[in-house]
């Protein structure tokens, strides 16, 4: 089935809260490639908007807060996935990779929180 047809099926399923599982690495690799291409295509727009918008220290803060909030929610979701994988005795390699992703995700939320704090500290110190 062509990737575009998969995308339509996936989009329709997502509207009902369903997620599709892929059973071959070829399918997974195609989906990962599509996700990356979409993200990088949209990144140019994000960079242009961010450059125009983030002109002061405090202007940076809301975007970073938004990213941290979404990431934290996703990391907590992954913790649930990890708990389920452990409970059901799924493959140890999968569990290890989930543990690594959860740990890294929590580390990233801490870095983003520090970044938000830096915006207020820099604002206070610069007086802008």
ABEGO torsion letter per residue (X at the ends): XBAAAAAAAAAAAAAAGBBBBBABAAAAAAAAAAAAAAAAAAAAAAAAAAAAABABAAAAAAAAAAAAAAAAAAAAAAAAAAAAAAAAGBBAAAAAAAAAAAAAAAAAAAAAAAAAAAAAAAAAAAGX
